[in-house]
Amino acid sequence: WFDQAARKKRRSQNRKAKAARLAPRPAAGLLRPVVHPPTQRYNMKLRLGKGFTLEELKEAKIPAKLAPTIGIAVDHRRRNRCTESLQANVNRLKLYKSKLLIFPKKSGKKGVKKGDTPKSELQNVAQNTLKEIIPVERPALRIKARSITAEERDASAYKKMKKARTDKKYEGARRKKAEDGKKEG
């Protein structure tokens, strides 16, 4: 454990060497989506996932075949279970696309393709050396203490749940009764 300082230095040098090797691409690698981890213990947190779903890419108008070539990770197995996370990742993709600069593959007039960034914008481009290309916005979990309002005091969660339960139980019977009433009337 005496080589802790040397190891720290070596890791730092390796990070710098990797960034130089990848330049001008982001040092963090591919852009990854924001996901909720599995299980009840961790699902309130946010972390980076493996790749964007095909649905998210479609919503952001990025072809699935193009995505890996412009530094976006794709995971065809992941599914979107709610519109909120889908929208958050679509916004992430759109933000990335707005900041993206695509260098032409070849030099000269013929090397420039549709979608490449104009030459005027490609002078002295700074490299993104953050740990995450676009940092995950983690919501603040602390809620300031405040007094309970009269409305909150009067509301009973138990009664609300009981009402919902009975409504669900008798919904079919109520609907049938209403339909019978229509047929007769």
HUGI-V518280 format. One record per residue. N is the residue number from 1. PHI is phi in degrees with one decimal (999 if undefined). Layout:
# HUGI-V518280
N|PHI, N|PHI
This chain:
# HUGI-V518280
1|999, 2|-73.6, 3|-92.4, 4|-57.1, 5|-65.0, 6|-67.3, 7|-65.8, 8|-59.6, 9|-65.0, 10|-64.9, 11|-61.6, 12|-61.6, 13|-64.8, 14|-63.7, 15|-62.2, 16|-65.8, 17|-65.6, 18|-64.9, 19|-61.8, 20|-66.1, 21|-67.7, 22|-84.6, 23|-50.3, 24|-90.2, 25|-70.8, 26|-62.0, 27|-68.1, 28|-74.6, 29|97.5, 30|-86.0, 31|-74.9, 32|-121.7, 33|-79.1, 34|-94.4, 35|-131.0, 36|-93.9, 37|-63.5, 38|-74.2, 39|69.7, 40|-61.3, 41|-68.0, 42|-114.2, 43|-69.6, 44|-86.8, 45|-88.8, 46|-126.8, 47|-148.4, 48|-81.5, 49|-94.9, 50|-79.4, 51|-165.9, 52|-76.0, 53|-78.1, 54|-64.8, 55|-66.2, 56|-63.8, 57|-64.4, 58|-63.8, 59|-64.7, 60|-86.7, 61|59.5, 62|-119.8, 63|-61.8, 64|-61.2, 65|-74.6, 66|-76.7, 67|-49.2, 68|-63.8, 69|-76.7, 70|-111.7, 71|83.1, 72|-117.2, 73|-76.9, 74|-121.2, 75|-128.7, 76|-73.0, 77|-86.7, 78|-67.5, 79|-120.3, 80|-93.5, 81|-100.7, 82|-146.0, 83|-71.3, 84|-64.1, 85|-69.1, 86|-59.9, 87|-65.9, 88|-61.4, 89|-73.1, 90|-64.5, 91|-63.2, 92|-62.2, 93|-64.1, 94|-65.0, 95|-62.9, 96|-62.1, 97|-64.7, 98|-68.9, 99|-92.3, 100|-70.8, 101|-118.0, 102|-104.6, 103|-81.5, 104|-67.6, 105|-66.3, 106|-116.3, 107|-84.9, 108|95.4, 109|-66.7, 110|-73.2, 111|-74.6, 112|-77.4, 113|-111.1, 114|-66.5, 115|100.1, 116|-73.1, 117|-75.3, 118|-59.5, 119|-60.2, 120|-63.7, 121|-87.1, 122|-91.2, 123|-74.0, 124|29.6, 125|-84.0, 126|-80.9, 127|-89.1, 128|-81.6, 129|-107.9, 130|-70.5, 131|-65.0, 132|-119.1, 133|-55.9, 134|-118.4, 135|-58.9, 136|-77.1, 137|-83.3, 138|-89.0, 139|-68.6, 140|-70.9, 141|-87.1, 142|-75.0, 143|-117.6, 144|-64.2, 145|-68.7, 146|-147.6, 147|-78.0, 148|-75.9, 149|-78.3, 150|-63.4, 151|-61.8, 152|-68.1, 153|-67.6, 154|-74.9, 155|-71.5, 156|-113.3, 157|-63.7, 158|-61.6, 159|-62.9, 160|-61.8, 161|-66.4, 162|-60.8, 163|-62.9, 164|-62.3, 165|-64.9, 166|-68.7, 167|-59.3, 168|-65.9, 169|-64.0, 170|-96.0, 171|-61.4, 172|-61.1, 173|-63.2, 174|-64.1, 175|-64.3, 176|-63.9, 177|-62.5, 178|-66.5, 179|-67.1, 180|-60.6, 181|-63.3, 182|-68.2, 183|-63.8, 184|-71.1, 185|-83.0
